[in-house]
Amino acid sequence: MAFPSTSSVAYPRSLSPLRRCPGFLALLVAVLLFLSFQLVIHVPSIRLAVSGWLFSDHQTERKGPGSCPGCHNGMDNADKTIAYTNQDGRIRLFKVTTREFLSSSIWKNPLLPKDTEPVAETQEIAEEQLLATGSEVSNLSSTETLETRTDPIKLKREVFRRKRKEHRIQELLQVDKEAELHMRNVATNRSRNFSNKVRASYNIWRLQFHHTNTDSTLRLMKHQIIMAKVYATIAHSQKQPDMYALLMKCIKLCQEAIGDAHMDYELDSSALERAKAMGHALSSARDVLYNSDEVSRRLLVMLQSTELNIDSVKKQNSFLVQHAAKTVPMPLHCLHMQLTTDYYFRDGTIKEYFHDAVLKEEEDKAKREDRSLYHYAIFSDNVLAASVVVRSTVTHAKEPEKHVFHIVTDRLNFAAMTMWFIRHPPLPATVHVENIDNFKWLNSSYCSVLRQLESARLKEYYFKAHDPSSLSDGNENLKYRNPKYLSMLNHLRFYMPEIHPKLDKILFLDDDVVVQKDLTPLWDVDLKGMVNGAVETCKESFHRFDTYLNFSHPKIAENFDPRACGWAFGMNMFDLKEWKKQNITGIYHYWQDLNEDRKLWKLGTLPPGLITFYNLTYPLNRNWHVLGLGYDPAVDLAEIENAAVVHYNGNYKPWLDLAVSKYKPYWSKYVDLDNSHIQHCYMSEQ
């Protein structure tokens, strides 16, 4: 059979151009396929039809009767494959289940039995059923997972919220206009009175309440500075100027960020960034410069240098504190001068004060020797301090008219002290001011300490510069250079019977105390035959006899127990009858003569007091006398509040700028601020 030649076959005329252009035909087919694909992707109806046609066999295999109970319109729970194009035009596929498509699918409550739990067909039916029955069912939206929506606690919470919302709506609908207007007015007033002003420490958002006990960053930066200094010295010795300059720059920046900070919240905002920069610099320095022996040697040198600096600063601090403690403040000096001027240059008003004072002096003469009254002994050259002691005592006395104050001062301050109490008598109490120079019995032949104070050896000990035995050479404790150790007023406490020969009991008060309670019960305390009633100060190993006395001396070691408990001068009840029986002044003279070369104890009155009243002191309750306000910033405030007498023993006296600020109000509230001289002297100082 012969086949016709291909060249002779006749094609339709319309296709001949396409036949002659096969490339164009391929391009046309590609364009049609691309357009069809875009239609499938972007037209939902076409996409669903194509998906149903492509996966019809797959659905048939997966689908079975009852395979998806409760599914809407017979939709199953089979996996579906979805095709899409990403931003690069590439086709991507992923599988989902039918249930993930249906926002109206309602799932059974897993806590209820299958035969008792209703099955909702749509979201609307489910919501109606939820509100009507309160059953724990909910819809599963396209953005929520099955586990979240079937949580029984959350389902109950949603039911509760809906019920509460409806209840509130019903309440608001029933509110009348008057009640609604009242609610609006209350809300308006509340908004007007609202203040967002920071109220001291009650604002928990204040900066200082954030990590108040955290200083880890601060300690880290300080440690970095120390190591940077070590590496900087090594870099300088090894001729590496770039590394040295980098480390010194980081040290300066970190020190600026730290400033005076004590906690992390006080650091500069740039502290962390600077700490990171320092860390990088240290890492680089360690890689280049680290040598364990060299680093150890540098740290040892720094430690020794720091210890020397600390010792120098301690000595300087001790000197400055002692200097400030023994210096009379300018306002206090001004007050003394003003009062002294008034005493000697009396105008008309001052003369009236003196006339009244002379009359009262005659009336009170009998009181000064009346044993039935309450007598106080105060030895002071400080007018302001003495006035506070007297005023605080009288303020708290239940029967102030029965209190008599015996004040002894020196010749220099007698006029000022007398003038103050003439112008400000603590009525109805009695005050009698005496001059120590009027005690004719107090002379160097009778008083051994006065003889020692006048000796050339003691003056050399105090004042001769650059002498090995002198305090000025720095070999002794600087506190003993305080002029109070050279003042006879400080030793008058050992001569009570000579000063008050007709009294049986007297309460001694230092001029740096403040009385906060009535002290009359002290006169009823039975001292059990002891001479001195005082509060003991020993705590564990502190303030015992070996703290004050030289137990390497045989005289001390033979007669006293080094563990005996010390006690405090400042508030002491003295039984003058027993004093005379025990010859206390004679005991004091005996030991004072033995200590002429200061080998038994250093200067002061407490060591000879401990010796003189050894086994003759009755311990009073600690609440009578609380000490330490002049040197210890950690005294318990509760003890201070409960104390009958608080004592500013130490260098930080309340009338000095050195005073501990939190203790100063206990003293300053008894200062007579209405006095014109105090206003003039202290206001002009400010």
C-alpha positions as CSV (number, residue, x, y, z in Angstrom):
1,M,0.0,0.0,0.0
2,A,1.5,3.3,-1.0
3,F,1.2,6.2,1.3
4,P,1.0,9.7,0.0
5,S,4.0,11.9,0.3
6,T,4.1,14.2,3.2
7,S,4.8,17.0,0.9
8,S,1.6,16.4,-0.9
9,V,-0.6,16.3,2.2
10,A,-2.9,19.3,2.3
11,Y,-3.3,21.1,5.6
12,P,-6.0,23.7,6.3
13,R,-4.9,27.1,5.1
14,S,-5.6,28.7,8.6
15,L,-3.0,26.5,10.3
16,S,-0.3,26.8,7.9
17,P,1.1,29.9,9.5
18,L,1.2,28.2,12.9
19,R,2.8,25.2,11.3
20,R,5.4,27.4,9.8
21,C,6.0,29.1,13.4
22,P,6.3,26.4,16.0
23,G,8.0,28.7,18.5
24,F,5.0,31.0,18.5
25,L,2.7,28.1,19.2
26,A,4.8,27.1,22.2
27,L,4.7,30.6,23.5
28,L,0.9,30.7,23.1
29,V,0.5,27.5,25.0
30,A,2.7,28.7,27.9
31,V,0.7,32.0,28.2
32,L,-2.6,30.1,28.3
33,L,-1.2,27.8,31.0
34,F,0.0,30.7,33.1
35,L,-3.3,32.5,32.8
36,S,-5.2,29.4,33.8
37,F,-2.9,28.9,36.8
38,Q,-3.4,32.5,37.9
39,L,-7.2,32.0,37.7
40,V,-7.0,28.9,39.8
41,I,-4.9,30.7,42.4
42,H,-6.8,34.0,42.7
43,V,-10.4,33.0,42.0
44,P,-11.8,31.1,45.0
45,S,-14.7,29.4,43.1
46,I,-12.3,28.0,40.4
47,R,-9.8,27.1,43.0
48,L,-12.4,25.1,45.0
49,A,-13.6,23.3,41.8
50,V,-10.1,22.4,40.8
51,S,-9.2,21.2,44.3
52,G,-12.4,19.0,44.4
53,W,-11.6,17.5,41.0
54,L,-7.9,16.9,41.8
55,F,-8.5,15.2,45.2
56,S,-11.9,13.6,44.5
57,D,-10.4,10.1,44.7
58,H,-8.4,10.9,47.8
59,Q,-11.6,12.2,49.5
60,T,-13.5,9.0,48.5
61,E,-10.8,6.9,50.1
62,R,-10.7,8.8,53.3
63,K,-14.4,9.6,53.6
64,G,-16.8,7.1,55.2
65,P,-20.2,7.1,56.8
66,G,-20.1,8.6,60.2
67,S,-16.5,9.6,59.9
68,C,-17.2,13.1,61.0
69,P,-20.2,13.2,63.3
70,G,-21.5,16.6,63.8
71,C,-19.8,18.1,60.7
72,H,-21.7,20.7,58.8
73,N,-23.2,19.8,55.4
74,G,-21.4,16.4,55.4
75,M,-17.9,17.9,55.5
76,D,-15.3,15.3,56.7
77,N,-12.2,15.6,58.8
78,A,-9.9,14.4,56.1
79,D,-6.6,16.1,55.4
80,K,-6.6,18.7,52.7
81,T,-3.6,19.8,50.6
82,I,-3.4,23.4,49.8
83,A,-1.2,24.9,47.1
84,Y,-0.1,28.5,47.0
85,T,2.7,30.6,45.6
86,N,5.1,32.5,47.9
87,Q,6.6,35.9,47.3
88,D,9.2,34.4,45.0
89,G,6.6,32.8,42.7
90,R,7.4,29.3,43.8
91,I,4.6,26.8,44.5
92,R,4.2,25.6,48.1
93,L,1.9,22.8,49.5
94,F,0.6,22.2,53.0
95,K,-2.0,20.0,54.6
96,V,-4.9,21.0,56.8
97,T,-8.0,19.2,58.1
98,T,-11.5,20.1,57.2
99,R,-12.2,21.1,60.8
100,E,-9.6,23.8,60.6
101,F,-11.6,25.3,57.8
102,L,-14.9,25.5,59.6
103,S,-15.3,28.3,62.1
104,S,-18.8,27.0,63.0
105,S,-17.6,23.5,64.1
106,I,-18.5,22.9,67.7
107,W,-16.7,20.4,69.8
108,K,-18.1,18.3,72.6
109,N,-17.2,19.1,76.2
110,P,-14.7,16.4,77.1
111,L,-16.0,16.5,80.7
112,L,-19.5,15.4,79.8
113,P,-20.6,11.9,78.7
114,K,-21.0,11.6,74.9
115,D,-24.7,10.7,75.1
116,T,-25.6,13.6,77.4
117,E,-23.6,16.5,75.8
118,P,-25.5,18.4,73.1
119,V,-23.8,19.0,69.7
120,A,-24.2,22.4,68.1
121,E,-24.5,22.6,64.3
122,T,-23.5,26.2,63.9
123,Q,-21.8,28.9,65.9
124,E,-25.1,30.8,66.4
125,I,-26.8,27.7,67.8
126,A,-23.8,27.1,70.1
127,E,-24.0,30.7,71.5
128,E,-27.7,30.4,72.1
129,Q,-27.2,27.1,73.8
130,L,-24.3,28.6,75.9
131,L,-26.4,31.5,77.1
132,A,-29.5,29.5,77.7
133,T,-28.1,26.5,79.5
134,G,-24.8,27.7,80.7
135,S,-23.3,24.5,79.3
136,E,-19.5,24.6,78.8
137,V,-19.4,24.7,75.1
138,S,-17.8,27.2,72.8
139,N,-16.8,27.8,69.2
140,L,-13.5,27.1,67.8
141,S,-12.4,30.0,65.7
142,S,-9.7,29.9,63.1
143,T,-7.2,31.7,65.3
144,E,-7.6,29.5,68.4
145,T,-6.5,26.0,69.0
146,L,-8.6,23.1,70.2
147,E,-6.8,22.7,73.5
148,T,-7.3,26.4,74.4
149,R,-11.1,26.4,73.6
150,T,-11.8,23.2,75.4
151,D,-10.2,24.2,78.7
152,P,-13.0,23.8,81.2
153,I,-11.8,26.6,83.5
154,K,-11.7,29.1,80.6
155,L,-15.1,28.0,79.4
156,K,-16.5,28.6,82.8
157,R,-14.8,32.0,83.0
158,E,-16.4,33.0,79.6
159,V,-19.9,31.9,80.8
160,F,-19.4,34.0,84.0
161,R,-18.3,37.1,82.0
162,R,-21.3,36.9,79.7
163,K,-23.7,36.5,82.6
164,R,-22.1,39.4,84.5
165,K,-22.2,41.6,81.5
166,E,-25.9,40.9,80.9
167,H,-26.6,41.5,84.6
168,R,-24.8,44.8,84.6
169,I,-26.6,45.9,81.4
170,Q,-30.0,45.2,83.1
171,E,-28.9,47.2,86.2
172,L,-27.9,50.2,84.1
173,L,-31.2,50.0,82.1
174,Q,-33.1,50.2,85.4
175,V,-31.2,53.2,86.9
176,D,-33.2,56.4,87.0
177,K,-31.9,59.7,85.8
178,E,-31.3,61.1,89.3
179,A,-29.0,58.1,90.2
180,E,-27.3,58.4,86.8
181,L,-26.6,62.1,87.4
182,H,-25.2,61.3,90.9
183,M,-22.9,58.7,89.5
184,R,-21.6,61.2,86.9
185,N,-21.0,63.9,89.6
186,V,-19.1,61.4,91.8
187,A,-16.9,60.3,88.9
188,T,-16.2,64.0,88.0
189,N,-15.2,64.9,91.5
190,R,-13.0,61.9,91.8
191,S,-11.2,62.8,88.6
192,R,-10.8,66.4,89.7
193,N,-9.4,65.5,93.1
194,F,-7.0,62.8,91.7
195,S,-3.4,63.7,92.1
196,N,-0.5,61.8,90.6
197,K,2.0,63.7,92.6
198,V,4.8,61.5,94.2
199,R,4.1,61.1,97.9
200,A,7.4,60.5,99.6
201,S,8.1,56.9,100.3
202,Y,4.7,55.6,99.6
203,N,5.3,55.6,95.8
204,I,6.7,52.1,95.0
205,W,7.8,53.3,91.6
206,R,10.4,55.7,93.0
207,L,13.9,54.9,91.9
208,Q,15.4,54.2,95.3
209,F,12.9,51.4,95.8
210,H,14.2,49.5,92.8
211,H,16.7,46.8,93.9
212,T,17.6,48.8,97.0
213,N,20.0,46.1,98.2
214,T,21.7,45.4,94.9
215,D,25.2,46.6,94.4
216,S,26.5,43.8,92.1
217,T,27.1,46.1,89.1
218,L,28.9,48.6,91.4
219,R,31.2,46.0,92.9
220,L,31.9,44.6,89.4
221,M,32.9,48.1,88.1
222,K,35.2,48.7,91.1
223,H,36.8,45.3,90.6
224,Q,37.3,46.2,86.9
225,I,39.0,49.5,87.9
226,I,41.4,47.7,90.2
227,M,42.4,45.2,87.5
228,A,42.6,48.0,84.9
229,K,45.1,49.9,87.2
230,V,47.2,46.8,87.5
231,Y,47.3,46.3,83.7
232,A,47.9,50.0,83.1
233,T,51.0,50.0,85.3
234,I,52.3,46.9,83.5
235,A,51.5,48.5,80.1
236,H,53.4,51.6,81.2
237,S,56.4,49.6,82.3
238,Q,56.4,47.6,79.1
239,K,56.3,50.7,76.8
240,Q,52.8,50.1,75.4
241,P,51.3,53.6,75.3
242,D,48.2,52.7,73.3
243,M,47.1,50.0,75.8
244,Y,48.0,52.3,78.7
245,A,46.0,55.2,77.2
246,L,43.0,52.9,76.6
247,L,43.0,51.5,80.1
248,M,43.3,54.9,81.7
249,K,40.5,56.3,79.6
250,C,38.2,53.4,80.7
251,I,39.2,53.9,84.3
252,K,38.2,57.6,84.1
253,L,34.9,56.8,82.4
254,C,34.0,54.1,85.0
255,Q,34.9,56.4,87.9
256,E,32.7,59.1,86.5
257,A,29.8,56.7,86.1
258,I,30.3,55.4,89.7
259,G,30.6,58.9,91.3
260,D,29.3,58.7,94.9
261,A,27.1,55.7,94.3
262,H,26.6,53.1,97.0
263,M,24.0,51.0,95.2
264,D,23.3,50.1,91.6
265,Y,20.3,52.4,91.3
266,E,22.6,55.4,92.1
267,L,24.9,54.6,89.1
268,D,24.9,56.8,86.0
269,S,22.7,55.6,83.2
270,S,25.8,54.9,81.1
271,A,27.4,52.7,83.7
272,L,26.5,49.4,82.0
273,E,27.9,50.5,78.6
274,R,31.1,51.7,80.3
275,A,31.4,48.5,82.2
276,K,31.1,46.5,78.9
277,A,33.7,48.8,77.3
278,M,36.0,48.2,80.3
279,G,35.5,44.5,80.0
280,H,36.6,44.5,76.4
281,A,39.6,46.6,77.3
282,L,40.6,44.2,80.1
283,S,40.2,41.2,77.8
284,S,42.6,42.8,75.3
285,A,45.0,43.7,78.1
286,R,44.9,40.2,79.5
287,D,45.7,38.6,76.2
288,V,48.7,40.9,75.7
289,L,50.0,41.7,79.2
290,Y,48.9,38.9,81.6
291,N,51.6,37.3,83.7
292,S,50.6,35.8,87.0
293,D,53.7,36.8,88.9
294,E,53.7,40.3,87.6
295,V,50.0,40.8,88.4
296,S,50.4,39.4,91.9
297,R,53.3,41.7,92.5
298,R,51.4,44.7,91.3
299,L,48.4,43.9,93.4
300,L,50.6,43.5,96.5
301,V,52.1,46.9,95.9
302,M,48.6,48.4,95.5
303,L,47.5,46.7,98.7
304,Q,50.4,48.1,100.7
305,S,49.9,51.5,99.3
306,T,46.2,51.4,100.2
307,E,46.9,50.4,103.8
308,L,49.3,53.3,104.2
309,N,46.8,55.7,102.8
310,I,44.1,54.3,105.2
311,D,46.4,54.7,108.2
312,S,47.2,58.3,107.2
313,V,43.5,59.1,106.7
314,K,42.6,57.6,110.0
315,K,45.1,59.7,111.8
316,Q,44.0,62.8,110.1
317,N,40.4,62.0,110.8
318,S,41.1,61.4,114.5
319,F,43.0,64.7,114.7
320,L,40.2,66.7,113.0
321,V,37.5,65.1,115.1
322,Q,39.4,65.8,118.3
323,H,40.1,69.3,117.2
324,A,36.4,69.9,116.3
325,A,35.3,68.3,119.6
326,K,37.4,70.6,121.8
327,T,36.7,73.8,119.8
328,V,33.9,76.0,121.0
329,P,31.5,76.8,118.1
330,M,31.1,80.4,117.2
331,P,27.4,80.7,118.1
332,L,28.0,79.2,121.5
333,H,30.9,81.6,122.1
334,C,28.7,84.4,121.0
335,L,26.0,83.4,123.5
336,H,28.5,83.4,126.3
337,M,29.8,86.8,125.4
338,Q,26.2,88.3,125.1
339,L,25.3,86.9,128.6
340,T,28.5,88.1,130.1
341,T,28.0,91.6,128.7
342,D,24.5,91.6,130.2
343,Y,25.8,90.5,133.6
344,Y,28.4,93.3,133.9
345,F,26.6,96.1,132.0
346,R,23.2,96.0,133.5
347,D,20.5,98.2,132.0
348,G,17.1,98.9,133.6
349,T,15.5,95.6,132.6
350,I,18.6,93.6,133.7
351,K,18.5,95.3,137.1
352,E,15.0,94.2,137.6
353,Y,16.0,90.7,136.9
354,F,18.8,90.9,139.4
355,H,16.5,92.4,142.1
356,D,14.1,89.5,141.7
357,A,16.9,87.0,141.7
358,V,18.3,88.4,145.0
359,L,14.9,88.1,146.6
360,K,14.5,84.5,145.4
361,E,18.0,83.6,146.4
362,E,17.1,84.4,150.0
363,E,13.9,82.4,149.8
364,D,15.6,79.4,148.3
365,K,18.6,79.4,150.7
366,A,16.9,76.8,152.9
367,K,16.0,74.6,150.0
368,R,19.6,74.1,149.0
369,E,20.2,72.2,152.3
370,D,16.7,70.5,152.6
371,R,17.3,66.8,152.7
372,S,13.6,66.1,151.9
373,L,14.0,67.6,148.4
374,Y,15.5,66.2,145.2
375,H,19.0,67.5,144.6
376,Y,21.1,67.5,141.4
377,A,24.8,68.2,140.9
378,I,25.9,69.6,137.5
379,F,29.5,70.6,136.8
380,S,29.7,72.5,133.5
381,D,31.2,75.4,131.6
382,N,28.6,75.2,128.8
383,V,25.6,77.5,129.4
384,L,23.5,76.0,126.7
385,A,24.2,72.4,127.7
386,A,23.4,73.1,131.4
387,S,20.2,74.8,130.4
388,V,19.0,71.8,128.4
389,V,19.7,69.5,131.4
390,V,17.8,71.6,133.8
391,R,14.9,72.3,131.4
392,S,14.4,68.7,130.4
393,T,14.5,67.5,134.0
394,V,11.9,70.1,135.2
395,T,9.7,69.4,132.2
396,H,9.3,65.8,133.2
397,A,9.2,66.2,136.9
398,K,5.9,65.5,138.6
399,E,6.7,67.9,141.5
400,P,9.1,70.4,140.0
401,E,8.9,72.7,143.1
402,K,10.8,70.0,145.0
403,H,13.8,69.9,142.6
404,V,17.0,71.8,143.4
405,F,19.9,72.1,140.9
406,H,23.4,72.8,142.1
407,I,25.5,74.1,139.2
408,V,29.2,74.6,139.5
409,T,31.2,76.4,136.8
410,D,34.5,78.1,136.4
411,R,35.4,81.8,136.8
412,L,35.4,82.4,133.1
413,N,31.8,81.3,132.6
414,F,30.3,82.1,136.0
415,A,28.8,85.4,134.8
416,A,27.2,83.9,131.7
417,M,25.8,80.9,133.6
418,T,24.4,83.1,136.3
419,M,22.9,85.6,133.9
420,W,21.1,82.8,131.9
421,F,19.3,81.4,135.0
422,I,18.5,84.9,136.2
423,R,16.7,85.6,133.0
424,H,15.3,82.1,132.5
425,P,14.6,80.6,135.9
426,P,13.1,77.1,135.6
427,L,10.2,77.9,137.9
428,P,9.0,76.5,140.2
429,A,12.3,74.5,140.6
430,T,15.4,76.1,142.2
431,V,18.8,76.7,140.6
432,H,21.9,77.7,142.4
433,V,25.1,78.6,140.5
434,E,28.5,78.5,142.2
435,N,32.0,79.4,141.2
436,I,34.7,76.7,141.6
437,D,37.1,79.4,142.7
438,N,35.0,80.0,145.8
439,F,35.9,76.5,147.1
440,K,38.8,77.4,149.3
441,W,39.3,73.8,150.4
442,L,40.1,72.9,146.8
443,N,43.8,73.5,146.6
444,S,46.9,71.6,145.5
445,S,47.8,70.6,149.1
446,Y,44.5,68.7,149.5
447,C,43.7,67.7,146.0
448,S,46.3,65.5,144.3
449,V,44.9,65.8,140.8
450,L,45.0,69.6,141.1
451,R,48.6,69.3,142.1
452,Q,49.3,67.0,139.1
453,L,47.5,69.4,136.7
454,E,49.8,72.2,137.8
455,S,53.0,70.1,137.5
456,A,55.6,70.8,134.8
457,R,55.7,67.2,133.8
458,L,52.0,67.2,132.8
459,K,52.3,70.5,130.9
460,E,55.2,69.0,129.0
461,Y,53.2,65.9,128.4
462,Y,50.5,68.0,126.9
463,F,52.1,70.9,125.1
464,K,55.8,70.4,124.4
465,A,56.2,69.8,120.7
466,H,58.4,67.0,119.3
467,D,59.2,65.6,122.7
468,P,59.1,61.8,123.0
469,S,56.9,62.0,126.1
470,S,54.6,64.5,124.5
471,L,51.2,63.9,123.0
472,S,52.0,66.3,120.2
473,D,54.5,63.7,118.9
474,G,51.6,61.4,118.1
475,N,52.7,58.6,120.5
476,E,49.5,58.8,122.6
477,N,45.8,58.8,122.0
478,L,44.9,62.2,120.7
479,K,41.6,62.3,122.7
480,Y,43.5,63.0,125.9
481,R,44.5,66.4,124.5
482,N,41.0,67.5,125.1
483,P,41.0,70.5,127.6
484,K,38.3,68.8,129.7
485,Y,41.1,66.5,131.1
486,L,42.8,69.6,132.3
487,S,39.7,71.1,133.8
488,M,39.1,70.6,137.5
489,L,35.4,70.7,136.8
490,N,35.8,67.2,135.5
491,H,37.2,65.9,138.8
492,L,34.7,67.6,141.2
493,R,32.5,64.5,141.1
494,F,35.0,62.9,143.6
495,Y,34.4,65.7,146.2
496,M,30.6,65.5,146.6
497,P,30.5,65.6,150.5
498,E,32.8,68.6,150.5
499,I,30.6,70.5,148.1
500,H,27.3,69.4,149.7
501,P,28.1,68.6,153.3
502,K,24.5,68.7,154.6
503,L,22.9,66.4,152.0
504,D,22.4,62.7,152.3
505,K,21.7,61.8,148.6
506,I,22.4,63.6,145.4
507,L,22.0,62.8,141.7
508,F,25.0,63.6,139.5
509,L,24.2,64.6,135.9
510,D,26.7,65.3,133.1
511,D,26.0,68.4,131.0
512,D,25.7,66.3,127.8
513,V,22.6,64.4,128.9
514,V,18.9,64.9,128.3
515,V,16.2,63.8,130.8
516,Q,13.1,62.2,129.3
517,K,11.2,60.9,132.4
518,D,10.6,61.8,136.0
519,L,13.7,60.9,138.0
520,T,12.3,61.1,141.5
521,P,12.0,57.2,141.8
522,L,15.8,57.0,141.9
523,W,15.7,58.5,145.4
524,D,13.7,55.5,146.5
525,V,16.1,52.9,145.1
526,D,17.8,50.9,147.8
527,L,21.5,50.9,147.0
528,K,22.1,47.9,149.4
529,G,24.8,49.8,151.3
530,M,26.6,50.8,148.1
531,V,27.9,54.3,147.5
532,N,27.3,54.7,143.8
533,G,24.2,53.7,141.8
534,A,25.0,53.5,138.1
535,V,24.1,51.6,134.9
536,E,26.6,48.9,133.9
537,T,28.0,49.2,130.3
538,C,29.7,45.9,129.8
539,K,28.5,43.8,126.9
540,E,30.3,40.6,126.3
541,S,34.0,41.6,126.2
542,F,33.5,45.3,125.9
543,H,33.8,48.0,128.6
544,R,35.3,45.8,131.3
545,F,38.1,46.8,133.6
546,D,40.9,45.6,131.3
547,T,39.7,48.1,128.7
548,Y,40.5,51.1,131.0
549,L,43.3,49.9,133.4
550,N,46.8,48.7,132.8
551,F,46.8,45.1,134.2
552,S,50.4,44.7,133.3
553,H,51.1,46.8,136.4
554,P,51.3,44.7,139.6
555,K,49.2,47.2,141.6
556,I,46.3,46.9,139.2
557,A,46.7,43.1,138.7
558,E,46.7,42.4,142.5
559,N,43.6,44.5,143.4
560,F,41.1,44.3,140.5
561,D,39.5,41.7,138.3
562,P,40.1,42.4,134.6
563,R,36.7,40.9,133.8
564,A,34.8,43.1,136.2
565,C,32.0,45.0,134.6
566,G,32.4,48.7,133.9
567,W,29.7,51.3,134.5
568,A,29.1,54.8,133.3
569,F,29.4,58.3,134.7
570,G,26.7,60.7,133.5
571,M,23.8,59.8,135.7
572,N,24.9,58.5,139.2
573,M,23.0,58.4,142.4
574,F,25.5,59.0,145.3
575,D,24.7,58.0,148.9
576,L,26.7,60.7,150.7
577,K,26.3,59.0,154.1
578,E,28.0,55.8,152.9
579,W,30.5,58.0,151.0
580,K,31.7,59.4,154.2
581,K,31.8,56.1,156.0
582,Q,33.8,54.4,153.2
583,N,36.1,57.5,152.8
584,I,35.7,57.5,149.0
585,T,37.6,60.7,148.5
586,G,40.6,59.3,150.4
587,I,40.5,56.1,148.2
588,Y,40.5,58.4,145.2
589,H,43.5,60.4,146.4
590,Y,45.5,57.2,147.1
591,W,45.2,55.9,143.6
592,Q,45.5,59.3,142.0
593,D,48.9,59.7,143.8
594,L,50.0,56.3,142.5
595,N,49.2,57.3,138.9
596,E,51.3,60.4,138.8
597,D,53.4,59.0,136.0
598,R,50.2,57.7,134.2
599,K,51.3,54.1,134.4
600,L,48.1,52.8,135.9
601,W,45.7,54.5,133.5
602,K,45.6,57.4,131.0
603,L,44.0,60.7,131.8
604,G,40.3,60.9,132.5
605,T,37.8,60.4,135.3
606,L,36.2,57.0,134.5
607,P,39.3,54.8,135.2
608,P,39.8,56.3,138.7
609,G,36.1,56.1,139.2
610,L,36.1,52.4,138.4
611,I,38.9,52.0,140.9
612,T,37.4,54.2,143.6
613,F,34.0,52.7,143.5
614,Y,35.2,49.1,143.0
615,N,32.7,46.7,144.8
616,L,30.8,49.8,145.9
617,T,28.6,50.3,142.9
618,Y,24.9,49.2,142.7
619,P,23.8,48.3,139.1
620,L,20.7,50.3,138.1
621,N,18.2,49.2,135.4
622,R,19.5,49.9,131.9
623,N,16.4,51.9,131.1
624,W,17.5,54.6,133.4
625,H,20.5,55.6,131.4
626,V,21.2,54.9,127.7
627,L,24.6,55.9,126.4
628,G,26.4,56.2,123.1
629,L,24.6,59.0,121.3
630,G,27.9,60.9,121.0
631,Y,29.8,58.2,119.1
632,D,27.6,55.3,118.1
633,P,25.2,55.8,115.2
634,A,23.6,52.4,115.7
635,V,22.0,52.9,119.1
636,D,18.5,51.3,119.1
637,L,15.9,54.0,118.7
638,A,13.5,52.0,120.8
639,E,15.9,52.1,123.7
640,I,16.4,55.8,123.3
641,E,12.6,56.4,123.4
642,N,12.2,54.3,126.6
643,A,15.2,55.7,128.4
644,A,14.9,58.0,131.4
645,V,18.2,59.7,130.5
646,V,20.0,59.7,127.2
647,H,23.7,60.5,127.2
648,Y,25.7,62.0,124.3
649,N,29.0,60.7,125.6
650,G,31.7,60.9,123.0
651,N,33.0,63.6,120.6
652,Y,29.7,64.1,118.7
653,K,28.1,66.4,121.1
654,P,24.6,67.6,120.1
655,W,25.6,71.3,120.1
656,L,28.4,70.6,117.5
657,D,28.1,70.2,113.8
658,L,29.6,66.7,114.3
659,A,26.5,65.5,116.0
660,V,24.7,62.5,114.7
661,S,21.7,64.0,112.9
662,K,19.1,61.5,114.0
663,Y,19.9,61.9,117.7
664,K,20.1,65.7,117.6
665,P,16.3,66.4,117.9
666,Y,16.2,64.7,121.4
667,W,18.4,67.5,122.6
668,S,17.5,70.5,120.5
669,K,13.8,70.4,121.4
670,Y,14.8,71.6,124.9
671,V,16.7,74.6,123.7
672,D,15.0,77.9,124.4
673,L,14.7,79.2,120.9
674,D,12.7,82.2,122.1
675,N,15.7,83.7,123.7
676,S,16.9,86.8,121.9
677,H,20.6,86.0,122.3
678,I,20.2,82.5,120.9
679,Q,18.3,83.9,117.9
680,H,20.9,86.5,117.3
681,C,23.9,84.2,117.6
682,Y,22.6,81.2,115.8
683,M,20.7,83.1,113.1
684,S,23.7,85.3,112.3
685,E,25.8,82.1,111.9
686,Q,23.4,80.9,109.2
